[in-house]
Amino acid sequence: MVPPDPFLGAIATARRDYPFPRAYRELADRVVRDTMALLFPHFIPAVRGDAKEMATEADVAADRETVRALLHEALEGAGPEPAPVLAARFIEALPRLRESLVDDAKAISAWDPAAEELDEVFLAYPGFLAIAVHRLAHEFYRMKVPVFPRLLAEWAHARTGIDLHPGASVGRGFAIDHGTGIVIGETSVIGDRVKIYQGVTLGALSVQKGLAGAKRHPTIEDDVVIYAGATILGGTTVVGKKAIIGGNTWITASVPPGSVVLNAPQAPRTRTPDDDVLDYVI
């Protein structure tokens, strides 16, 4: 008699107890793509025809029902409420989300002298794509849907290099320029008309599992500009309205409104064995 194989038994149990649809990642991909195609003609796949050929209200209604059906499948048994309830709530939020995203695209276009027209931002800017997917993911996060918001966020992260946790609260007219290497933590709060360049981190002073649920990441108030490579850490850190944070700065305390924070250049020196070294965990 052949003895039971514990590996096969463990895998069979894992498959049987798996709580999500088997194609969960593929469903997340389809939800992003179909929702963006519903909101903006720029994202309609070529296989579905020209945007002008899909411009009637009946076409839009059909696309909306496609998104609804996808959500019924993706959220079945995975959320705190029945999938149809969650899907309906998300669909109801879409007009508001589209309005916010148009504001974001306009903010990017107004800031960036290289942007020749608004459609260029919709079509080509990774910052806009990252913000758009974040706003979708944040809706599911607010509804306390587990895992799915992170799948959406990682979809955008893989394509843009921008790591925006779905829990972060982001105001209107958010502009990301270039964007590669940006990290924005779960409890970050970002006000209106904020502009952030590549390599910026809004992080925690330390990573401790016991701090889950606590305010660990900074608050950025309205009309702040944060230049490339700046690192801002801590849940009690507040960057006041209209402050300018210079490139490669390291901030762990609050910044008053209207301030300008610069990383003053220093002449290089030789390290000695007795030098203290800052050891922060981001």
N, C-alpha and C positions, 0 to 999 in steps of 0.2 A: 504494500500500500504506500502510495506517495504521500509524504508528510505535507501538511498545509504550508503554503508559502506566505510568511508574514508580510512580505512586501506587497504582494498582490492583495491580501486582505486589507492592508492599510489604505492602499490606493482606492480599492472598491468602496471602502467606508467613506473616504474623503469625497469621492464622486457622489455617493448617495446623499451625503449631508450638505453638499454645496448649496448655499442659500440664494445664489443669484442665477439669472439666466446664463446658459453656457456661453453665449456670444455677447457677454456684457460689454467688453471693450469695443466690439464691432457696433453694438447698439449705441454706445456713447459717440462713436465716430459719426454714425448716421444721424443722430440727434443734432450734433453740431452742424453738420453740413446742410441738413434739410431745414433747420431753423434759420440759419444764415441765408439760405436761398429764399426762404419765406419773407425775411425782413428786407433783403437787398437784392436787386437784380444782378449785382456784380458777382454773386455766388451761385447763380443758377448753373448747373452743369450743362456742358454743351450737348450731352446726349438727350437732354430734356427739351431742346429747342431754344431758339432765340428768345431773349427776354420780352421783346415786343410781341412775340407770338403767344406769350403766356400772361398777357396784361389785363385780362378781364377779371372782374370780381369773382366769377366762378372759378377761374384758374387759381386765384389766391386762396379761395375757400377750400379748394381741393388740396392745395399744399398744406394748409393749416390742419386739415384732417389727417394728412399723412404724418405730420409731427405728432398729433394727438395719438394716433395708433401706435407709433413707435414708443411713445411714453407709456402707454398702457402695457406694452410688452416689457419695457426696461424696468419699470417701477413696480411690477406685480410682485407683491409680497416683500418688497425691499424697503418700504417706507413706513412712516408712522401712521399713515392713513391709506385707504384703498387707492390703487393706481389711478382710477378715473378722477377721483377728487384732486389728487396732486397734479394730474395732467391738466385739468380744467383751470386750476389756480395758475399754473405756468402760462397757459394760453392767454388767460386774462391779463397777465403782466406784459405780454409782448408789445402792445402799443406804447406803454411807458418805457420799456427797454429800448425800443427803436428810437424814440425821441431822445433818450440819453445818449445813445450811440451816435446819432447825428451831431449832437453837441460835442461829443468827444472828437469826431472827425473834423468838425469846424475848428476846434481848439488846436488840433495838430496842424491843420492847414494854415491857420493864422500865425502860429509860432514859427513854422519852418519855412524859410525863404526858398528852399529847394522844392517845395510842394507847389506845382503849377496850377492844380485844380483839385477840387474836392474828390472827384472820382479817382484820382491818383491815390489818395489816402485810402479810400475804400478798397481799391484793387491791390495795392502794392505794399502798404505799410504794415510791418509786423507788429508795431505798437498798437495799431488799431485792432488787428486781429486778436491780440492778447487781451485787450480791454473788452472786446466784444464777447469773447468766450467767457471771460471772467464774469461779466454781468449775467450771462446765462447760468453759469455755475453757482453764482451767489444766490440766485433765486431758489435753487434746490437746497443749498446750504441753509437758507432761512427757513425752509420747510422741514428741516431736520432729516432730510433724506441721507442715509449713510452711503459712503463710498462713491456714489455716482458723481457728486460734484468734483471729487478729486480726479476721477477719470476724465472729466471735461477739462479741468485745469491742466492735467498732464498732456492732453491732446495739444493744447496751445503751447505748453512748455517745450514739447518735442519739436514743434515747428518754428518757434520764434526765439528760443533761448531765454524767455522771460518766465520766471517762476512766481506766479501770483496765486497765493493760497485763496481758495474760494470763500473763506471766512472773512477776508479783509473787506472793510467798508470803504467804498470809493465814491466820492462826490461827483458832481457834474463837471463837464468840460475837462476831463482828465487827459493830459497829453504825455505820451511816452515817445521820446525821440531816440532813434536807433534801437535802444532797448536791450541788446544782448547782455546777459549777465545780471539783469535786475532780479532781486529777490525781495518779495514783500510778504511778511509773515501773517499768520492767521488773524491776530487781534489788532493788526494795524488799522488806523482810522485816517482816511485821507479826505480833506475838505474839497471845496470847489476850486476849479481853475488852477490845479496843481500841475506843474511840469517836472518830469523826471527824465534824466539822461541815463545812458548805459552804465552798467556796473554798480548801480546804487543798491544798497542793502538797507531794508527796514527790518531789523532783527531783534532778537532777545539778548539780554546780557549774558544769560547762561541757559543751557538746555537741561531741564530737570523734568522728569515725567510727572512729578508731584505738582507742577505748575499748570498742568492741563486745565483749561477753562479759565485761567487767570489772564489778566491783561498783561501780556509779555512784550508787546511790540509798540512802537511809538505812535503818537498822534501828530499828523501834519495838518495844520490849519490852512484856511483859504489863501490862494494866490502865492503859494510858496514855489520857489524854483530850487531844484536839487541837481547839482551838476555831477558830471561823470565820476564814478568811483567813490562817492561819499558813503559813509557807513553811519547809520543812526540807530542806536540800540536802546532798549529798555521800555517797559510798559508805562513808566511815569514820565518819560521824555516827551515834551511837547514842543514842536517847532511852531512859533507864533506866526500870525498872519503876515504876509508879504515879506517874510524873511527870505534871504538868499543864502543857500548853502554851497560853498565852493567845492570844487573837485578835490577828491582824495582826502576829505576831512573825516575826522573820527569823533563822533558826538555821543556822549552818554548822559548828558544833562540837558535840561530844557533851554530853549533859545527864545529870547524875548521877541515880540512882534517887531517887524521892520529891521531886524538885525542882518548884518552881513558877516558870515563866518568863512574865514579863509584859512587855507593850509599854508602858513608862512614857510617859504623855502629856507632850508638850512644848509650851511656848508657841510660837506661830508667830513666825518672824523673817524678815527680808528677805534674800534670797540676794545674794551679791556675785559679781562676775566670777571671783574666785579660789577659789570653793568647789569642793572635790572632789565628784564625783558617783560613787556606787557603780554599777558597770556589770557586773552578773551576767547570765549567760545561763542560763535555766532550761530 
